[in-house]
Amino acid sequence: MSVSLNILKAKTIKFLVFFTLFIPVNSFSANFYWVNGTGNWSDYANHWATSSGGSTFQIQVPSPIDNVIFDVNSFANPNDTVILDTTLIYANNLIYDNALPVLLYAPSAITIEISETIDLDPGLKLEGGTSNLNLRGTGIYNFRTSEDTLRIAINFMSSGDYSLSEDLHTGDLFITDGKFRTNNHSVFADYRIRAAGTSEIFFGSSNMHAYIVFFFPNTTYVIHAENSTFYCADFTSMKAHLFNDVYCTNKFNSSYSDYHNVEAIWFQGGLGNFHNVKIKSSLNPSIFSGAQSNFNKIEIEKGIYTGSGNLQTDTLIIHVGTDYSFRDSITINKLFQSSGNCTQYNSLSGWDSFYRGHIIMNTGSYYLDYNSFSNISFSGGLTFS
């Protein structure tokens, strides 16, 4: 009998140990208030209070269901620093409410997981380097940053519907799922603006600024950009979208999409429709190709360019001092103007005697001054002289 009791006691102890191990430390949502100024995120015993300005502290760092709050009682001095010293940081909502200016600083790459959204008054600065801030909400949210600078990669990665309340300043913006609405606010990304996955993006009439804009191919996302303007170094879109204006200081690469105005140094646009395209002058050899695309107007500034692919345009204007070598055909419907001068001829040529260039004009006008042509044929109803 005593042996059986001992076995029962042993089983009971094992069960209690097992059950205890699997009870979450924090099963209920709580508000975590930062206090006592500069410090480490992980130091919950000195900085994460249970109330605003309180002296009773939480027993752990915030979890995915807890609201993180910086408020008027969080900092004693302007520009205090919260050091993000753990590789994985959680918050349900990240709230910065009427606090003194503060820096959130990650000394190494980390991941911040936000279960719902962020709501920031002016004054917060986040320096995350190569870190990521992931939005995981599934509801409808305002995303308010008060134009604070968030130098971190912000990733919208869930089925949530997020709307900007002010301009967004970030290191990197990546939208892979859910809905993202700019509400006509501007976005300033230090590095990239990207879209992929199953997202739907409403750019409205926003000005979008980035070093690189990249819209991934082979995914099902939808973009509404017919009234927005993009300013970037490099722009890439490989799906059928309707864009308004894109101004690049370097490369433009697009297939299947339609545009109003495009400016770039290096241009490769296939199977699209373009209203006005300006190829900006460059000291280095560049590319202008518009295979199977239709243009209203193409304007090429001084430079050295190569190109290929049949294209059609109403107007082609080539400025003084341009060297353009191309294969295949350019069909011009209304105006062809290529004007050099006595010191700087324009040179238009095919690639060689086999890969020749062709200019086709059935109607319209042409003005050709101080040009040299080689491996070029002219055809159509209009007579060239």
C-alpha positions in Angstrom: 0.0 0.0 0.0 2.8 2.4 0.9 4.5 1.6 -2.4 1.4 2.5 -4.4 1.0 5.8 -2.5 4.6 6.7 -3.3 4.1 6.0 -7.0 0.9 8.1 -7.0 2.7 10.9 -5.2 5.6 10.8 -7.7 3.1 10.9 -10.7 1.3 13.8 -9.1 4.5 15.8 -8.7 5.5 15.1 -12.3 2.1 16.3 -13.5 2.3 19.5 -11.5 5.8 20.3 -12.8 4.6 19.6 -16.4 1.5 21.8 -15.9 3.5 24.6 -14.3 6.0 24.7 -17.1 3.3 25.3 -19.7 1.4 28.1 -17.9 2.3 31.5 -19.7 4.0 34.0 -17.4 1.6 36.7 -18.6 -1.8 35.4 -19.7 -3.5 38.8 -19.8 -2.8 42.0 -21.7 -1.2 44.7 -19.6 0.1 48.3 -20.1 3.8 48.6 -19.7 4.9 52.2 -18.8 8.5 53.2 -19.2 10.0 55.2 -16.3 13.3 56.4 -15.0 14.8 57.7 -18.2 17.8 56.2 -20.0 18.1 52.4 -19.7 17.9 49.0 -21.3 14.7 47.5 -22.7 15.4 44.3 -20.9 15.7 45.9 -17.4 12.0 45.5 -16.5 12.7 45.7 -12.7 13.7 49.4 -13.1 12.0 50.7 -16.2 8.7 48.8 -16.9 6.2 50.1 -14.4 2.6 49.0 -14.1 1.3 52.6 -14.1 2.4 56.0 -15.5 5.3 57.2 -13.3 4.7 54.3 -10.9 7.2 52.5 -8.7 5.6 49.0 -8.9 7.3 47.1 -11.7 6.4 44.4 -14.1 7.9 40.9 -13.6 9.0 40.6 -17.3 9.5 42.5 -20.5 6.5 43.3 -22.7 4.9 40.4 -24.5 3.0 40.4 -27.9 -0.3 41.2 -26.1 1.1 44.1 -24.0 0.8 47.8 -24.8 4.1 49.7 -24.6 3.7 53.3 -23.5 6.2 56.2 -23.3 4.5 59.2 -21.7 5.1 62.4 -19.8 6.5 60.5 -16.8 9.0 58.4 -18.8 12.0 60.7 -19.1 13.7 63.2 -16.9 15.9 64.7 -19.7 15.4 65.4 -23.3 17.1 62.9 -25.6 17.3 60.1 -23.0 17.9 56.8 -24.7 16.1 53.4 -24.5 18.7 50.8 -25.6 17.0 47.9 -27.4 19.3 45.3 -26.1 17.4 42.1 -26.9 17.3 40.5 -30.4 13.5 40.1 -30.3 11.2 42.8 -28.9 7.4 42.6 -28.6 4.5 45.0 -28.2 0.8 44.9 -28.9 0.7 48.7 -29.5 3.7 51.0 -29.3 2.5 54.4 -28.0 4.6 57.5 -27.6 2.3 60.0 -25.8 3.5 63.6 -25.0 6.9 62.5 -23.8 10.2 64.4 -23.9 12.3 63.7 -27.1 13.8 60.2 -26.9 16.0 57.9 -28.9 15.3 54.2 -29.2 18.6 52.7 -30.2 19.5 49.2 -31.3 23.3 48.6 -31.1 22.9 45.5 -33.3 20.3 44.0 -35.6 17.1 43.1 -33.9 13.4 42.4 -34.7 10.5 44.4 -33.3 7.2 42.6 -33.6 4.1 44.8 -33.3 0.8 42.9 -33.0 -1.4 45.8 -33.9 0.0 49.3 -34.6 2.1 52.3 -33.5 0.8 55.7 -32.4 3.5 58.3 -31.9 3.5 61.9 -30.9 6.3 64.1 -32.3 9.7 63.6 -30.6 10.6 59.9 -30.9 13.6 58.8 -33.0 14.3 55.2 -33.7 17.8 54.2 -34.9 17.6 50.5 -35.9 20.3 50.1 -38.5 19.6 46.8 -40.3 16.8 45.9 -37.9 13.2 45.1 -38.8 9.9 46.4 -37.4 7.1 43.9 -38.4 3.4 44.8 -38.3 1.2 41.8 -37.6 -2.2 43.2 -37.2 -5.4 41.6 -38.6 -7.8 44.5 -38.1 -8.1 48.1 -39.4 -5.5 50.5 -38.0 -4.2 54.1 -38.2 -0.4 54.1 -38.4 0.6 57.4 -36.8 4.2 58.5 -36.7 3.9 62.3 -36.5 6.7 62.5 -39.0 9.2 61.0 -36.5 12.2 59.4 -38.0 12.2 55.6 -37.9 15.5 54.4 -39.3 14.5 50.8 -39.5 12.9 48.4 -42.1 9.1 48.6 -41.6 7.4 45.5 -42.9 3.6 45.1 -43.3 3.3 41.3 -43.1 -0.3 40.4 -42.2 -3.9 40.8 -43.4 -4.3 44.1 -41.6 -5.6 47.3 -43.2 -3.1 50.1 -42.3 -3.6 53.8 -43.1 -1.0 56.6 -42.6 -2.1 59.5 -40.5 1.0 61.7 -41.3 4.1 61.6 -43.6 6.2 58.5 -43.0 10.0 58.8 -42.6 11.7 55.3 -42.5 14.8 53.4 -43.5 13.0 50.8 -45.6 9.3 50.1 -46.4 8.2 46.6 -47.5 4.6 45.7 -48.0 3.9 42.0 -48.5 0.4 41.3 -47.2 -2.8 43.2 -46.3 -3.8 46.7 -47.3 -1.6 49.8 -47.0 -3.0 53.3 -47.6 -0.9 56.4 -47.7 -4.0 58.7 -47.4 -2.1 61.1 -49.7 0.7 61.5 -47.2 4.3 61.4 -48.4 6.7 58.6 -47.7 10.5 59.2 -47.3 12.5 55.9 -47.3 16.3 56.2 -46.9 16.8 53.0 -48.9 13.9 51.1 -50.5 10.1 51.0 -51.1 9.1 47.5 -52.1 5.9 45.5 -52.7 5.2 41.8 -53.1 3.0 39.0 -51.8 -0.8 39.4 -51.7 -0.8 43.1 -50.6 -3.0 45.9 -52.0 -1.4 49.3 -51.9 -3.3 52.6 -52.3 -0.7 55.4 -53.0 -3.3 58.1 -53.6 -1.7 61.4 -54.6 1.4 60.8 -52.4 4.9 61.7 -53.2 7.0 58.6 -52.6 10.8 59.1 -52.0 13.4 56.3 -51.9 16.8 55.3 -53.2 15.3 52.1 -54.8 11.7 51.4 -55.7 11.1 47.7 -56.5 7.8 46.0 -57.3 8.4 42.3 -57.4 7.3 40.1 -60.3 5.4 36.8 -60.0 3.2 37.8 -57.0 -0.4 38.8 -56.7 -0.2 42.2 -55.2 -2.2 45.2 -56.5 -1.0 48.7 -56.8 -3.1 51.9 -57.2 -0.6 54.6 -58.2 -2.3 56.4 -61.0 -2.1 59.8 -59.1 1.1 59.4 -57.1 4.7 60.5 -57.9 7.8 58.5 -57.3 11.2 60.1 -56.8 14.1 57.6 -56.7 17.5 56.6 -58.0 16.3 53.3 -59.5 12.8 52.1 -60.3 11.7 48.6 -61.2 8.2 47.3 -62.0 7.6 43.9 -63.7 3.8 43.7 -63.5 0.9 45.4 -65.2 0.2 48.6 -63.2 -0.9 52.1 -63.9 1.5 54.8 -62.6 1.5 58.5 -62.8 5.0 60.1 -62.7 8.3 58.5 -62.0 11.5 60.6 -61.7 14.8 58.6 -61.5 18.3 60.0 -61.1 19.6 56.7 -62.5 17.8 53.6 -63.8 14.3 52.9 -64.9 13.3 49.3 -65.7 9.7 48.3 -66.4 7.6 45.8 -68.2 3.8 45.7 -68.9 3.0 48.9 -66.9 1.7 52.3 -68.1 3.0 55.7 -67.1 2.3 59.4 -67.5 5.8 61.0 -67.1 9.1 59.2 -66.7 12.6 60.7 -66.4 15.8 58.6 -66.1 19.4 58.4 -67.3 19.1 54.7 -68.1 15.7 53.5 -69.6 14.4 50.1 -70.4 10.7 49.9 -70.8 9.0 47.0 -72.5 5.4 46.3 -73.4 4.1 49.5 -71.8 2.5 52.8 -72.7 4.2 56.1 -71.9 3.0 59.6 -72.3 6.2 61.6 -71.9 9.7 60.2 -71.4 12.8 62.2 -70.9 16.2 60.6 -71.0 18.5 62.7 -68.9 22.1 63.6 -69.9 24.9 61.4 -68.5 28.7 61.4 -68.8 28.7 57.6 -69.0 27.3 55.5 -71.9 23.7 54.5 -71.2 20.7 52.6 -72.5 17.4 53.7 -74.1 15.2 50.7 -75.1 11.5 50.6 -75.4 10.7 47.2 -76.9 7.0 46.8 -78.0 6.1 50.1 -76.2 4.1 53.1 -77.3 5.1 56.6 -76.5 3.5 60.0 -77.0 6.8 61.9 -76.7 10.4 60.9 -76.3 13.1 63.5 -75.5 16.7 62.4 -75.4 19.3 64.8 -73.9 23.0 64.8 -74.7 24.7 61.5 -74.2 25.8 58.2 -75.6 23.0 55.6 -75.8 22.4 52.1 -77.2 19.0 50.5 -77.6 16.9 47.7 -79.2 13.4 46.6 -79.7 10.7 48.0 -81.9 8.9 51.0 -80.5 6.4 53.6 -81.6 6.1 57.3 -80.7 4.3 60.4 -81.8 7.3 62.6 -81.2 11.0 62.0 -81.0 13.3 64.9 -80.0 17.1 64.3 -79.9 19.2 67.1 -78.4 22.6 68.4 -79.6 25.6 66.2 -79.0 23.8 62.9 -78.8 25.2 59.5 -80.1 22.4 57.0 -80.3 23.0 53.5 -81.6 20.0 51.2 -82.0 18.7 48.1 -83.7 15.2 47.3 -84.8 12.7 50.0 -85.7 11.4 53.3 -84.4 8.0 54.4 -85.9 7.4 58.1 -85.6 3.8 59.4 -86.2 4.1 63.2 -85.9 7.5 64.9 -85.3 11.1 63.8 -85.6 13.6 66.4 -84.6 17.3 65.8 -84.3 19.3 69.1 -84.1 23.1 69.2 -83.8 25.3 72.1 -84.6 28.5 72.8 -86.4 30.7 71.8 -83.4 28.5 68.9 -82.0 26.9 66.6 -84.6 24.2 64.2 -83.6 25.1 60.6 -84.6 22.4 58.0 -85.2 23.5 54.5 -86.2 22.6 50.9 -86.3 24.6 48.5 -84.3 26.4 47.3 -87.4 25.6 46.3 -91.0 23.6 43.3 -89.9 21.8 44.8 -86.9 20.7 47.9 -88.6 18.4 50.6 -87.3 15.1 51.6 -89.0 13.2 54.8 -88.8 9.6 54.7 -90.2 7.5 57.8 -90.8 4.3 57.7 -92.8 3.2 61.2 -91.9 4.3 64.2 -89.9 7.3 66.6 -89.9 11.0 66.2 -89.4 13.8 68.7 -88.7 17.3 67.3 -89.1 20.3 69.6 -88.7 24.0 68.5 -88.4 23.4 64.8 -88.2 25.4 61.8 -89.2 23.7 58.5 -90.1 25.2 55.0 -90.5 23.6 51.6 -90.9 20.2 53.4 -90.7 17.3 53.0 -93.2 14.4 55.3 -93.6 11.0 54.2 -94.8 7.3 55.0 -94.9 5.2 57.4 -96.9 7.2 60.5 -95.8 10.1 61.4 -98.1 13.4 62.2 -96.3 16.0 64.5 -97.9 
